[in-house]
Amino acid sequence: MNSIIKLKFSEKYDQHHATQYLIKHQDGLARRLSHKRDEQLARRALQLAGEPQVVLDLPCGAGRFWPLLAQMPSREIIGADNSASMLEVASLAQPADVVKRVRRLQMSAFEIDLPDNSVDSVFCMRLLHHIGDASHRMALLRELHRVSRDSVIISLWVDGNFKAWKRKRLERQRAAEADQYGYQNRFVLPAATVEAEFKKASFTVQDHLDFIPLYAMWRVYVLRKR
């Protein structure tokens, strides 16, 4: 297990930050449209993965994908996050009929407290772009591989688009972008690099879905176990 791996940014998610995270994705028309596009990509990824029956949503954050995951009445949903505050906010913010279907667990994505092959799919949204260390990414991918019987749905930032090109031009300002904790916690990865890491972790890439092709950095991968 990889209990020594801790991402500094996750330490900030107390009750206040967890609530702010929830509000962020509902704040203004652009954010709401972005969330709708996230849901479109997630829905398509679940279809490509064969509509898995048992899904681990990790990290689940404020539970914004729980209503989507619950659209399949027979689906078993495990919502897990490293932050107890996030789980509490999710339980209060999401519809009660959805929340009662979610088995909620506090745990790290690097040390998942579930047996091998215990879920059909791991739904891992908006985590990998926070991990700049290749060894940490590999530890995460191997843990996801361990608990999934079949597939992993994972999102990250990739290069080869306008937003990544623009961000690269601003690399010199990264120190200014670092938050109060004094570290850079968002990373753009070359698609070739991350796909090689998927292969090394014994996954094959079934497909990928881009938020806005050639413009946005967000990409969702559907991975299958080999």
N, C-alpha and C positions, 0 to 999 in steps of 0.2 A: 504494500500500500504506500501511498505517497503523502502521508500526513504532514510532512515538513514543508510542502509547497503551499504558500499562502500569498494571494495577490493583495498588494497593499490597498488597492482601490476598494476592495470589498469591506475593509474595516470601517468605511465611512457610512455604511448603510444602517444607521440607527433609525429610530422612529421618524424623525424629521426628514432625513434624506430618503427614506423609503416612501413617505407620503409625497415628497417632491417628485420622485421618479414616476409615481402614478400620475400625478398632475401633468407632468411634462408631455406625456403622450396624448393628452386630451386638450392641450393648450393651443387654441387657434386652429384655423382652417387647414393650414399646411400640415400641422402635426396630425390632425384627424385623417387627412387624406393619406399621409404617410403610413399611418396605422392600417388603413384600409388596404393599401398596397402590400404591407407586410402580411396581412391576413390572406390576400390573394395568393401570394407566393407560398405561404404555409399550407394553405388548402391544396394547392397543386402538388406540393412536395409530399403531403400525406397520401394523395392519390397515387403518385408515382411509387411510393413505398408500399402500396397495396392496402391502404386503409388499415394500419396496424390496430389490433384490438387492445393491447396493453402498451401504454405510452408513458415514458418518464419525461416530464417537462423539467429540465434542469439546465441552467437556473430558471426558475419560474418567475422571479421578480415579483411584480404586483399582480401576477396572474392574468395578464391581459390576453393571453392566448387560451385560457381555460374555456371561455364560451365557445370558441371555435372547436377545440378538441372535444367538447361535450356534444357537438352536433350529431355525432354518432352515438345513439342511445346505449349501445352495448359496450362502448369503449370504457376500459378501466384506465383512470388517469392518476398518476402519481405526480404531485407537484412538490418539487424539492428546491431548496435554496440554502445557501450558506448563512443567510441572515434571518434570524428569528423575526426581526421587525418587518422584513419583506413579507414573510408568510402571514403575519398578523394583518398587515395592510391588505394583502390579497384576499384574506378571508372576509374582511369587512367590505371591500370595494366591489367584489364580483357578485353576480346574482346568487342568492341563497340556494336556489335549486341546482346551480352549477357547483357551488362550493361543497355541498353535501356529497357530491360524487367524487371529490378529489381527496385522495389520501395524501396528507401533507407531512413532509419530513424535512427536518433541518440537517443538511449535510453538505460537504464540499464535493464539487465535481471531480476533484482529484482523489477522493476517498469515498466512494459511493457505498453506502451501507445497505447493499442488496446483493443477493447471490449471483453467481455467474449465470448468464443467459436467462435473466429473470423477467425481461420485458421484450416485447416485439420490436420496439423502436425507442431510441432516445431522441428527444426533441430539444436541441441545444441552440437556442437563439441568443445572439448578442453577448457572447462570452469570448469567443476565440480572438476577436480583434483587440481584446485587452491583453493578450499574452504575447509578449515580444520575444521571450526566450524559447528557442526551438526545443530544448529538452523538456520544458514545461508543457509545450504543446503536445509533444509526443507522449508524455505521462498522461495527459488528459485524454488523448485519442485512444490510448491503450485501455484506459479505464472504461471509456464508453464502449469500446469493442468488447470488453469483458462482460458487461451487464446486458448488452443487447443480443437478442437471438438472431436478428435479421438485419436491421437498418439503423442508420443514424441520420438525422436531418440537422444540419449545422450551418450557421451563417457567419460571415466574416467580411472584412474589407479586402478587396483585391485590386491589383493595378490594371493597367490597360484601358483606362477610361479617363474622361475629362477631370473628374473630381480628384482622382489620384494624381494626375499630372499637376493640377493646381496645388494640391497639398505638398507635393514634392518640391515645388518652387518655394514653399514657405517653411522648408525644413529648418532653416536657420532660426526660425522663431519658435521652435518647439519648446525651448526653455521657458519662453513667455507663456506658452499654452499650458504648461504643466500647472496643475492646481495647487492648492495650499499644502498638499502632502509632498510636493517637490519631486514628482516623477512624471514621466510620460506614460500614459496608460491606454493609448490607442495606437494601433499599428496597421499599416497597409502592407499586405503580403503579396509578393509575386504569385500569380495563380500557379505557375509551374512549381514553385517551391512548396506550396501547401498541398498540391496534388501529389507531389512526390512523398510528402509526409503522410498523407492518407494511405498511399501504397505501402509505405514502410510499416504502418500500423495495421496492415492486413485488411485494408478496405479497398474496394473498387468503386470508382465514381460512376454511378448510374446516370446521373444527369446534374445539371446546374441551372439555376434560375437567377437572372439578374433583375435587380430592382428597376433600373432604367438602363438598358443596354447601351454601352459606350459612354454613358454619362455618370451614373452613380457608382459608388464603390461597393455597395452592399451586394453580396451574392449568397444564395442559399444552395448548398450541395446536398444531394441525396446520395448517401453512401451505403454500400452493401458489404456485409462481412464475407470474407473469402475463407 
